[in-house]
Each structure stands twice: as structure tokens, then as C-alpha cells.
Amino acid sequence: MDVRRIEDVAPVLEHNDTTSVWWLIKPREMYDATVGGYLELICEWEIAGGGEVFPHRHPTHEFYYVTSGRGLMRIGDEEQIISPGDLVYIPPDALHSVRTVSENAPLHAVSFAVGVPGAGAVDYTTHDD
């Protein structure tokens, strides 16, 4: 499972030393994997305490950046706790799900996805897996 933690990354100064940058994915690092793709979506989302997103898959490189709360992320057969500052990478067509670890606290994140060349439209409102 590819989860990158902000606390594991040393900042570097960019933009004429005016901005600290924590590279979770370095420039062009995913070029070969995503070449020919397109920006499919960017959204911010929240799962209520005790909630979950059921297992599903879609033809995108999907990324979750956790902004608050904690969750149990499952990709394929692997599970890992995710928390603020974590960037999760979900490969295309990988079965994945996430649930909160607390009945009382939500999980909040930003997602963005790169579509796979030639893939059809995806219905993100349902989960059939």
C-alpha cells in the first residue's frame, strides 16, 4: 500500500526560497504511470463517525489526502490506519474501501484522480463491488 506521511518528508525551499514544500509525489514521479491520462476529479469529502465507504473500484489513479480524523484504509488485501497529512495512492481498478476508526469522529479528506486513457465515464454515486 502506498501511503506517504507528511512527517516522513523533509521540506525544501522553493519559489526563490519563499515557500516550504513537502514533496509527497515529486515532479514527474508518476509520469510513466499516468501518461496519456487526464484529470478526472478533485473533491473534498467526509465520512461521518462510524461510517464507511464500501469496497469499490474504478479506472483511475486515485489519491486521498487526509485533512482530519483517522480511518482504516483497505486496498486489495492490505489495511492501514490513515491520519492527517497522509497521502494515499490507489492504483487503477484496485478494490478499495475506507472506514472511520471512531464511532464519534469523522474522516475528512481531499481526493483527486487521473483517468486511465480510453476508460469510459465512471458513476461515483454507486458501488457495485
C-alpha positions in Angstrom: 0.0 0.0 0.0 1.4 3.4 -0.9 0.7 5.8 1.9 3.1 8.8 2.2 3.2 10.6 5.5 4.0 14.3 5.7 6.1 13.8 8.8 8.4 11.5 6.8 9.2 14.2 4.3 11.7 16.9 4.8 10.6 20.3 3.4 12.6 22.1 0.7 12.6 25.7 -0.1 11.0 26.6 -3.5 10.0 29.7 -5.4 13.1 31.7 -4.6 13.2 30.4 -1.1 9.8 31.9 -0.2 7.8 28.6 0.2 8.5 25.4 2.1 7.4 22.4 0.0 6.8 18.9 1.2 7.0 16.7 -1.9 4.7 13.8 -1.3 5.0 13.0 -5.0 7.9 14.6 -6.7 7.6 16.3 -10.1 7.2 13.7 -12.9 7.5 10.8 -10.4 4.2 9.3 -11.7 4.7 10.3 -15.4 5.1 6.8 -16.7 2.0 5.5 -14.8 -0.3 8.4 -15.8 1.0 9.5 -19.3 -2.0 9.9 -21.6 -4.4 10.2 -18.7 -6.5 13.2 -17.7 -7.6 14.9 -14.6 -10.8 13.1 -13.7 -11.8 14.8 -10.5 -10.9 16.8 -7.4 -13.2 16.8 -4.4 -13.3 17.2 -0.7 -15.3 14.6 1.3 -16.2 13.5 4.7 -17.3 10.2 6.2 -19.3 10.6 9.4 -18.1 8.9 12.6 -18.9 5.2 12.4 -19.3 5.4 8.7 -17.6 3.7 5.8 -17.1 3.7 2.0 -17.9 0.2 0.8 -15.4 -1.7 -1.4 -15.4 -0.5 -5.0 -13.0 0.1 -7.9 -12.7 2.4 -10.9 -10.3 3.0 -13.8 -8.4 5.9 -12.2 -5.2 6.7 -10.3 -6.9 8.0 -7.2 -5.3 10.0 -4.3 -6.7 10.7 -0.9 -5.1 13.5 1.2 -6.3 13.2 4.8 -7.0 16.6 6.4 -8.7 15.5 9.7 -9.8 12.3 11.5 -8.5 8.8 11.3 -9.6 5.9 9.1 -8.8 2.3 8.2 -7.9 2.2 4.5 -8.1 -1.0 2.7 -6.6 -1.5 -0.8 -6.7 -5.1 -2.1 -5.7 -7.3 0.8 -3.7 -4.6 2.7 -5.1 -2.4 5.5 -3.5 0.6 7.2 -4.6 3.4 9.5 -4.5 6.8 7.8 -4.5 10.2 9.5 -4.0 13.9 8.8 -1.1 14.6 6.5 -1.2 11.2 4.8 -1.4 10.8 1.0 -2.9 7.5 -0.1 -2.4 6.3 -3.7 -4.9 3.9 -5.1 -3.9 2.3 -8.4 -6.5 1.9 -11.3 -9.0 -0.9 -10.8 -7.7 -1.7 -7.3 -10.5 -2.7 -4.9 -10.5 -0.2 -2.0 -12.6 0.9 0.9 -12.2 3.2 4.0 -14.0 3.5 7.3 -13.6 5.7 10.3 -11.8 4.3 13.4 -14.2 6.1 15.7 -17.9 6.0 16.1 -17.8 9.7 17.1 -15.2 11.3 14.8 -15.4 11.9 11.1 -12.7 11.3 8.5 -12.2 14.3 6.2 -10.0 14.2 3.0 -9.4 15.7 -0.4 -9.4 13.4 -3.4 -8.1 13.8 -6.8 -7.9 11.3 -9.6 -6.2 10.8 -13.0 -8.3 8.9 -15.5 -6.9 6.0 -17.5 -6.7 6.6 -21.2 -9.7 5.1 -23.1 -11.7 4.5 -19.9 -15.4 5.3 -20.1 -17.3 7.5 -17.8 -17.5 6.5 -14.1 -20.6 6.6 -11.9 -19.2 7.6 -8.5 -22.6 7.6 -6.8 -22.8 3.8 -6.6 -20.6 0.9 -5.5 -21.1 -2.5 -7.2 -18.1 -4.5 -6.0 
